[in-house]
Amino acid sequence: MHHHELKVVICRAVSFYIRLAVNRRFLTHMNLIGAIIIGLIVGAIAKFLTPGKDPGGCIITILLGLAGSFVGTYIGQALGLYRVGEPAGFIGSVIGAVLLLLLYRMIFARKG
């Protein structure tokens, strides 16, 4: 999978989640703006904690933070830290984003 293809997959997944959340009325416009801001912060912290060559600019950083929240939620639920339906906290989101960055590096280090 190429770098561009990975971006497309992430964008489609986030887009699907947002449409699902809006359709189910879980997400209002203010929640969406808040999620974008938190995603940017989480993604930036994850990039800071894992120095090296990472993908993209601001949009990819936001998507990384949002995806990190999903990963953190599922890992936290698997470990019994969060109940079903309870989202990851800030630290869990950062850990999820760091794991995604490490996974990205593992995948693309083999090809490079």
PASEBA-1860 file (N, C-alpha, C; in nm, 3 decimals):
! residues 112
1> MHHHELKV> 0.085/-0.117/0.000/0.000/0.000/0.000/0.090/0.124/0.000 ~ 0.064/0.214/-0.091/0.144/0.335/-0.101/0.095/0.439/-0.003 ~ 0.178/0.541/0.018/0.148/0.649/0.111/0.014/0.715/0.077 ~ -0.009/0.743/-0.050/-0.134/0.807/-0.092/-0.255/0.717/-0.066 ~ -0.240/0.587/-0.091/-0.348/0.493/-0.068/-0.385/0.487/0.081 ~ -0.285/0.493/0.168/-0.309/0.493/0.312/-0.389/0.616/0.353 ~ -0.356/0.732/0.296/-0.431/0.854/0.325/-0.576/0.840/0.283 ~ -0.599/0.781/0.167/-0.736/0.764/0.116/-0.816/0.672/0.209
9> VICRAVSF> -0.754/0.563/0.253/-0.823/0.470/0.343/-0.859/0.538/0.474 ~ -0.767/0.614/0.530/-0.792/0.684/0.656/-0.902/0.787/0.637 ~ -0.897/0.863/0.530/-0.999/0.965/0.504/-1.136/0.902/0.489 ~ -1.144/0.791/0.418/-1.274/0.723/0.401/-1.328/0.671/0.533 ~ -1.240/0.617/0.617/-1.284/0.564/0.746/-1.336/0.676/0.835 ~ -1.264/0.787/0.840/-1.309/0.900/0.923/-1.438/0.958/0.868 ~ -1.448/0.969/0.736/-1.570/1.020/0.673/-1.690/0.932/0.706 ~ -1.669/0.800/0.699/-1.777/0.706/0.731/-1.821/0.723/0.876
17> YIRLAVNR> -1.725/0.735/0.968/-1.758/0.752/1.109/-1.836/0.880/1.133 ~ -1.795/0.989/1.071/-1.863/1.117/1.090/-2.006/1.109/1.038 ~ -2.023/1.050/0.918/-2.160/1.036/0.863/-2.246/0.949/0.953 ~ -2.191/0.841/1.004/-2.264/0.753/1.094/-2.304/0.826/1.222 ~ -2.210/0.899/1.278/-2.237/0.972/1.402/-2.340/1.081/1.381 ~ -2.333/1.153/1.270/-2.430/1.259/1.242/-2.567/1.199/1.219 ~ -2.573/1.090/1.145/-2.702/1.024/1.119/-2.766/0.973/1.247 ~ -2.686/0.931/1.341/-2.739/0.882/1.468/-2.751/0.993/1.572
25> RFLTHMNL> -2.722/1.113/1.532/-2.733/1.233/1.615/-2.641/1.231/1.737 ~ -2.529/1.159/1.724/-2.430/1.159/1.831/-2.339/1.281/1.820 ~ -2.334/1.336/1.702/-2.235/1.439/1.675/-2.304/1.565/1.626 ~ -2.290/1.672/1.700/-2.342/1.800/1.655/-2.227/1.876/1.590 ~ -2.258/1.992/1.534/-2.152/2.071/1.471/-2.046/2.113/1.571 ~ -2.086/2.148/1.692/-1.988/2.189/1.792/-1.903/2.070/1.836 ~ -1.963/1.953/1.846/-1.885/1.834/1.881/-1.785/1.803/1.771 ~ -1.825/1.822/1.646/-1.736/1.796/1.533/-1.617/1.890/1.536
33> IGAIIIGL> -1.642/2.018/1.562/-1.533/2.115/1.571/-1.440/2.080/1.687 ~ -1.499/2.042/1.799/-1.418/2.001/1.914/-1.335/1.878/1.884 ~ -1.394/1.780/1.813/-1.321/1.659/1.777/-1.205/1.691/1.684 ~ -1.224/1.784/1.592/-1.117/1.823/1.501/-1.002/1.890/1.578 ~ -1.037/1.978/1.671/-0.934/2.047/1.750/-0.858/1.948/1.838 ~ -0.931/1.860/1.905/-0.865/1.759/1.989/-0.783/1.665/1.903 ~ -0.835/1.627/1.785/-0.760/1.542/1.693/-0.628/1.605/1.653 ~ -0.630/1.735/1.627/-0.507/1.807/1.591/-0.407/1.804/1.706
41> IVGAIAKF> -0.456/1.828/1.827/-0.368/1.830/1.944/-0.310/1.691/1.970 ~ -0.397/1.590/1.967/-0.351/1.452/1.992/-0.252/1.410/1.885 ~ -0.283/1.438/1.759/-0.192/1.402/1.649/-0.057/1.472/1.661 ~ -0.060/1.600/1.699/0.065/1.675/1.714/0.150/1.620/1.827 ~ 0.086/1.585/1.938/0.159/1.528/2.051/0.219/1.392/2.012 ~ 0.141/1.311/1.942/0.191/1.180/1.898/0.311/1.196/1.805 ~ 0.305/1.293/1.714/0.418/1.317/1.624/0.540/1.367/1.702 ~ 0.516/1.448/1.805/0.626/1.499/1.888/0.692/1.385/1.966
49> LTPGKDPG> 0.610/1.292/2.018/0.661/1.183/2.100/0.732/1.075/2.017 ~ 0.703/1.070/1.888/0.767/0.971/1.801/0.839/1.045/1.690 ~ 0.954/1.106/1.722/1.025/1.185/1.620/1.071/1.098/1.504 ~ 1.078/1.160/1.391/1.118/1.090/1.269/1.030/1.136/1.154 ~ 1.044/1.072/1.042/0.967/1.109/0.924/0.828/1.049/0.932 ~ 0.729/1.136/0.936/0.589/1.095/0.945/0.510/1.159/0.832 ~ 0.393/1.104/0.804/0.314/1.155/0.692/0.250/1.289/0.719 ~ 0.238/1.367/0.613/0.147/1.479/0.602/0.162/1.599/0.690
57> GCIITILL> 0.066/1.688/0.665/0.059/1.814/0.736/-0.056/1.815/0.835 ~ -0.126/1.925/0.837/-0.230/1.951/0.935/-0.347/1.853/0.925 ~ -0.394/1.826/0.804/-0.509/1.737/0.786/-0.473/1.596/0.831 ~ -0.358/1.548/0.791/-0.316/1.413/0.832/-0.296/1.407/0.982 ~ -0.248/1.514/1.043/-0.231/1.517/1.188/-0.366/1.507/1.258 ~ -0.467/1.578/1.206/-0.603/1.569/1.262/-0.655/1.427/1.249 ~ -0.641/1.369/1.129/-0.689/1.233/1.106/-0.616/1.132/1.195 ~ -0.486/1.155/1.215/-0.408/1.069/1.303/-0.464/1.076/1.446
65> GLAGSFVG> -0.493/1.195/1.492/-0.549/1.211/1.627/-0.685/1.145/1.642 ~ -0.771/1.161/1.540/-0.903/1.099/1.545/-0.892/0.947/1.540 ~ -0.808/0.896/1.451/-0.789/0.752/1.442/-0.724/0.698/1.569 ~ -0.633/0.775/1.628/-0.571/0.735/1.754/-0.672/0.720/1.866 ~ -0.774/0.803/1.863/-0.881/0.793/1.962/-0.957/0.661/1.946 ~ -0.983/0.621/1.821/-1.051/0.494/1.797/-0.965/0.377/1.846 ~ -0.837/0.381/1.812/-0.746/0.274/1.853/-0.736/0.270/2.005 ~ -0.722/0.385/2.067/-0.715/0.393/2.212/-0.841/0.340/2.279
73> TYIGQALG> -0.955/0.369/2.218/-1.082/0.320/2.272/-1.088/0.168/2.268 ~ -1.056/0.109/2.153/-1.063/-0.036/2.142/-0.961/-0.106/2.230 ~ -0.841/-0.053/2.238/-0.740/-0.113/2.325/-0.782/-0.100/2.472 ~ -0.831/0.018/2.508/-0.877/0.039/2.645/-0.992/-0.052/2.684 ~ -1.084/-0.075/2.590/-1.195/-0.167/2.617/-1.145/-0.310/2.630 ~ -1.050/-0.348/2.545/-0.994/-0.484/2.552/-0.921/-0.507/2.684 ~ -0.858/-0.403/2.737/-0.786/-0.414/2.864/-0.875/-0.391/2.986 ~ -1.001/-0.357/2.961/-1.095/-0.332/3.071/-1.083/-0.194/3.131
81> LYRVGEPA> -1.015/-0.101/3.062/-1.000/0.035/3.114/-1.123/0.120/3.085 ~ -1.193/0.088/2.976/-1.313/0.162/2.937/-1.428/0.064/2.920 ~ -1.548/0.111/2.952/-1.667/0.030/2.928/-1.707/0.043/2.782 ~ -1.788/-0.050/2.734/-1.838/-0.044/2.597/-1.917/0.086/2.580 ~ -1.887/0.159/2.475/-1.953/0.286/2.450/-1.882/0.406/2.511 ~ -1.784/0.380/2.595/-1.708/0.488/2.658/-1.584/0.518/2.573 ~ -1.567/0.641/2.529/-1.452/0.673/2.444/-1.322/0.682/2.525 ~ -1.213/0.672/2.454/-1.081/0.683/2.518/-1.062/0.824/2.571
89> GFIGSVIG> -0.985/0.833/2.676/-0.947/0.963/2.728/-0.834/1.022/2.644 ~ -0.786/1.136/2.686/-0.683/1.207/2.612/-0.555/1.124/2.602 ~ -0.511/1.068/2.713/-0.387/0.988/2.713/-0.405/0.862/2.629 ~ -0.520/0.797/2.640/-0.547/0.679/2.557/-0.546/0.712/2.409 ~ -0.597/0.830/2.374/-0.596/0.873/2.235/-0.454/0.896/2.184 ~ -0.372/0.958/2.268/-0.231/0.981/2.229/-0.159/0.848/2.212 ~ -0.182/0.755/2.303/-0.118/0.623/2.292/-0.163/0.554/2.163 ~ -0.292/0.563/2.131/-0.342/0.504/2.008/-0.278/0.567/1.884
97> AVLLLLLY> -0.262/0.699/1.886/-0.200/0.769/1.773/-0.052/0.732/1.760 ~ 0.017/0.719/1.872/0.158/0.678/1.868/0.170/0.537/1.810 ~ 0.080/0.448/1.850/0.081/0.312/1.795/0.057/0.313/1.644 ~ -0.033/0.398/1.597/-0.057/0.409/1.453/0.067/0.460/1.380 ~ 0.136/0.558/1.438/0.259/0.607/1.375/0.365/0.498/1.369 ~ 0.379/0.422/1.475/0.476/0.313/1.475/0.439/0.207/1.372 ~ 0.311/0.177/1.360/0.265/0.083/1.259/0.294/0.136/1.118 ~ 0.270/0.264/1.098/0.300/0.328/0.968/0.447/0.310/0.934
105> RMIFARKG> 0.532/0.334/1.032/0.677/0.324/1.008/0.717/0.180/0.978 ~ 0.656/0.085/1.047/0.689/-0.056/1.022/0.650/-0.095/0.878 ~ 0.534/-0.051/0.834/0.486/-0.087/0.701/0.574/-0.023/0.593 ~ 0.603/0.107/0.608/0.676/0.177/0.504/0.827/0.165/0.515 ~ 0.879/0.119/0.628/1.023/0.097/0.640/1.065/-0.023/0.555 ~ 0.976/-0.120/0.544/1.005/-0.238/0.462/1.012/-0.205/0.315 ~ 0.930/-0.108/0.272/0.923/-0.073/0.130/1.030/0.026/0.091 ~ 1.083/0.101/0.189/1.177/0.207/0.158/1.317/0.166/0.159
END
